[in-house]
Amino acid sequence: MEYDNTRFHQQYETERLLLKILDEKYANDVLAFLNEGSSAFDEYESEKASDFYTTSFQQRVLKVEYNMAINKSAVRFYVFKKEDPYRIIGTVSFSFVRQSPFHSAMIGYKFLPSEWHKGYALEALSAALYIARPILELMRVEAFVLPENRPSQKLLSRAGFSLEGTANKVLEVNGIRRDHLQYSYLYKTDSL
């Protein structure tokens, strides 16, 4: 993959996927994705605002996310299959971006259960790591996973992440602070 590495583009391609940065006009598509995956997603996420599952809420989120991508302070890639370019099947995001001397970010991802075990998450995660590194000036990417979430642990390992240990009470899930396994991805070279 060859991309301009000074800014994010609205769309990237892999062998089977499209990774897109969306703006507020895609709120209904995002809402459809969130509604379709809500039972699986809610198991691993923090509590949501009462109006989270509304078009207006998603429009606001998309506007903020789009501006964050422009400003290189965070980015969320919405993942589509090339064969079905109008249906979101997942997301990969980089948040908590820290510049020098840390050069790090936290990665998060979620995919519809109907698309699990097909290699899409690994393909998207690998592409996102490649795309984001020079733009966000990353040397390290961290991921936090619940101990019982074995599929996510396997995904991170296959993507080149290493288990560092347990982060005690690091994130809130469904209103309860939970221990998470902390993984890191270290880019192979020390120079940006």
C-alpha positions as CSV (number, residue, x, y, z in Angstrom):
1,M,0.0,0.0,0.0
2,E,1.3,3.4,-0.9
3,Y,-0.4,6.5,0.5
4,D,0.4,10.1,1.1
5,N,1.6,10.0,4.7
6,T,1.1,13.6,5.7
7,R,-2.7,13.6,6.1
8,F,-5.6,11.2,6.2
9,H,-7.6,10.5,3.0
10,Q,-11.3,9.7,3.0
11,Q,-10.8,6.2,1.7
12,Y,-8.2,3.5,1.7
13,E,-8.3,0.0,0.0
14,T,-7.0,-3.4,1.0
15,E,-7.4,-6.6,-0.9
16,R,-11.0,-7.1,0.2
17,L,-11.9,-4.0,2.2
18,L,-12.5,-0.3,2.1
19,L,-11.5,1.8,5.1
20,K,-13.3,5.2,5.1
21,I,-13.4,8.3,7.3
22,L,-17.0,9.4,7.3
23,D,-18.7,12.7,8.0
24,E,-22.1,13.5,9.4
25,K,-24.0,12.7,6.2
26,Y,-23.3,9.0,6.9
27,A,-25.1,9.1,10.3
28,N,-27.9,6.7,9.2
29,D,-25.4,4.2,7.9
30,V,-23.5,4.3,11.2
31,L,-26.7,4.0,13.1
32,A,-27.7,0.9,11.2
33,F,-24.3,-0.6,11.9
34,L,-24.5,0.2,15.6
35,N,-28.1,-1.1,15.9
36,E,-27.1,-4.4,14.1
37,G,-24.2,-5.0,16.4
38,S,-25.5,-3.5,19.6
39,S,-25.9,-6.8,21.5
40,A,-22.4,-7.8,20.8
41,F,-20.8,-4.3,21.2
42,D,-22.6,-3.5,24.5
43,E,-21.0,-6.5,26.2
44,Y,-17.5,-4.8,25.9
45,E,-18.3,-1.0,26.0
46,S,-19.1,1.7,28.5
47,E,-22.6,2.9,29.1
48,K,-24.0,5.2,26.4
49,A,-25.9,8.4,26.5
50,S,-29.7,8.0,26.3
51,D,-29.8,9.5,22.8
52,F,-26.8,7.5,21.5
53,Y,-29.0,5.4,19.1
54,T,-30.3,8.5,17.3
55,T,-29.3,10.1,14.0
56,S,-28.7,13.5,15.6
57,F,-26.3,12.0,18.1
58,Q,-24.4,10.1,15.4
59,Q,-24.2,13.2,13.2
60,R,-22.6,15.1,16.1
61,V,-20.1,12.3,16.7
62,L,-19.2,12.0,13.1
63,K,-18.6,15.7,12.8
64,V,-16.3,15.6,15.8
65,E,-14.5,12.5,14.5
66,Y,-14.0,14.0,11.0
67,N,-12.5,17.1,12.5
68,M,-10.2,15.1,14.8
69,A,-9.0,13.2,11.7
70,I,-8.2,16.5,9.9
71,N,-6.4,17.7,13.0
72,K,-4.6,14.4,13.4
73,S,-5.7,14.0,17.0
74,A,-7.7,10.8,16.5
75,V,-9.2,8.8,13.6
76,R,-11.9,6.2,13.1
77,F,-11.9,4.1,10.0
78,Y,-15.3,2.6,9.1
79,V,-14.8,-0.7,7.3
80,F,-16.8,-1.9,4.3
81,K,-16.4,-5.0,2.1
82,K,-15.5,-4.0,-1.5
83,E,-18.3,-6.3,-2.7
84,D,-20.8,-4.3,-0.5
85,P,-19.5,-0.8,-0.3
86,Y,-22.5,0.7,1.4
87,R,-22.8,-1.5,4.5
88,I,-20.5,-0.8,7.4
89,I,-19.1,-4.1,8.9
90,G,-16.7,-2.7,11.5
91,T,-14.6,0.1,12.7
92,V,-10.9,0.6,13.7
93,S,-10.0,3.7,15.7
94,F,-7.0,5.5,17.2
95,S,-7.6,7.7,20.2
96,F,-5.7,9.2,23.0
97,V,-3.0,10.2,20.6
98,R,0.1,11.5,22.4
99,Q,2.9,13.3,20.6
100,S,6.5,13.5,21.5
101,P,8.0,12.1,23.6
102,F,5.4,9.3,23.7
103,H,4.4,9.0,20.1
104,S,1.6,6.6,21.1
105,A,-2.1,6.0,20.8
106,M,-4.8,3.6,21.9
107,I,-6.5,1.4,19.3
108,G,-10.1,0.1,19.4
109,Y,-12.1,-1.9,17.0
110,K,-15.4,-3.7,16.6
111,F,-17.0,-5.8,13.9
112,L,-20.4,-7.2,13.3
113,P,-20.7,-10.7,14.6
114,S,-21.9,-11.9,11.1
115,E,-18.4,-10.9,9.9
116,W,-16.3,-12.6,12.6
117,H,-13.8,-15.3,11.8
118,K,-13.4,-14.2,8.1
119,G,-10.1,-12.4,8.5
120,Y,-11.7,-8.9,8.0
121,A,-10.7,-7.6,11.4
122,L,-7.0,-8.6,10.9
123,E,-7.0,-7.1,7.4
124,A,-8.5,-3.9,8.6
125,L,-6.3,-3.7,11.8
126,S,-3.1,-4.3,9.8
127,A,-4.0,-1.6,7.2
128,A,-5.0,0.9,9.9
129,L,-1.7,0.4,11.7
130,Y,0.2,1.0,8.5
131,I,-1.9,4.0,7.5
132,A,-1.9,5.8,10.9
133,R,1.7,5.4,11.8
134,P,3.3,8.2,9.8
135,I,0.3,10.6,10.0
136,L,0.0,10.3,13.7
137,E,3.7,9.9,14.2
138,L,3.3,6.7,16.2
139,M,6.0,4.5,17.7
140,R,3.6,2.5,20.0
141,V,-0.1,1.5,19.9
142,E,-1.8,0.2,23.0
143,A,-4.9,-2.0,23.2
144,F,-6.9,-3.1,26.2
145,V,-9.0,-6.3,26.2
146,L,-11.2,-8.0,28.8
147,P,-9.6,-11.3,30.0
148,E,-12.5,-13.3,28.8
149,N,-12.4,-11.9,25.3
150,R,-10.2,-14.6,23.8
151,P,-11.0,-13.9,20.1
152,S,-9.8,-10.3,20.5
153,Q,-6.6,-11.5,22.2
154,K,-5.9,-13.9,19.3
155,L,-6.6,-11.1,16.8
156,L,-4.1,-8.7,18.6
157,S,-1.4,-11.5,18.7
158,R,-1.9,-12.2,15.0
159,A,-1.6,-8.5,14.2
160,G,1.8,-8.3,16.0
161,F,0.7,-7.0,19.4
162,S,2.4,-8.3,22.6
163,L,0.8,-8.9,25.9
164,E,2.3,-6.6,28.5
165,G,0.3,-7.5,31.6
166,T,-2.9,-6.6,33.4
167,A,-4.1,-3.0,33.7
168,N,-6.1,-3.0,36.9
169,K,-9.5,-1.3,36.9
170,V,-8.4,0.7,33.7
171,L,-11.7,0.9,31.9
172,E,-15.3,1.0,32.7
173,V,-17.6,-1.6,31.0
174,N,-21.3,-1.3,31.6
175,G,-20.8,0.9,34.6
176,I,-18.2,-1.3,36.3
177,R,-14.4,-0.6,36.4
178,R,-12.8,-3.7,35.0
179,D,-9.3,-5.1,34.8
180,H,-8.1,-5.5,31.2
181,L,-5.2,-7.2,29.5
182,Q,-2.8,-4.6,28.1
183,Y,-1.3,-5.2,24.7
184,S,1.2,-3.1,22.7
185,Y,2.3,-2.9,19.1
186,L,5.8,-1.4,18.7
187,Y,6.7,-0.3,15.2
188,K,9.9,-1.9,14.0
189,T,12.0,1.2,13.6
190,D,12.8,3.9,16.1
191,S,12.6,6.7,13.5
192,L,9.5,8.3,12.2
